[in-house]
Amino acid sequence: MPGNSNISESIKVYLEKIIDDDKKNWVNDLYTELQAKEIIPVSLRLVEIKEHEQTVFDVSELVAKESKLIISGGSGSGKTITLKWLNVIYANRCLKDEESKIPVYIALNLYNKGTFHDYARKNVKNNGVSESAFDSLLNDNKIFFLIDGLDLLSSHGQFNPYSEILDFITDHNDP
């Protein structure tokens, strides 16, 4: 990682696990990178930017350009596979000391109670990263979250997953 080549052994094992899992699933070998149009804020469109002036980017270019990004699309359009591919790409970059943030892919299909922080912590713990290492990376702004399945969430009783995720993002917003 740039300026921080001392990643802990557990983080190194975690990153290698991402890459090894990909070798079994072939995401990186089979994936064809999608292209996307950058959505220009309405305020800028009102200042003479026309629809045909939108720029088309590869997804990896948009991810590098934006600190927060939502990939949306219909069922089967490639959102999940794109996030898994990005997870592998960033794991490789971290191991090669080319990236400073650790990728954390989180599937929301089982998120139905509790805080998002606890859900994310449990997710990485299941992949070999200790809770204290996760909290340290989180507090040092060294995590790149790839959150999959927002469209699968639903509120029930006192549990509102959207509020939990929004609160988490607000609490851990880049300075």
PyMOL commands that set and color helices and strands:
alter all, ss='L'
color gray80, all
select helices_A, chain A and resi 9-25+27-30+42-45+51-53+59-65+79-95+108-110+116-125+131-139+150-152+161-171
alter helices_A, ss='H'
color red, helices_A
select strands_A, chain A and resi 35-37+56-58+102-107+143-148
alter strands_A, ss='S'
color yellow, strands_A
deselect
rebuild
show_as cartoon
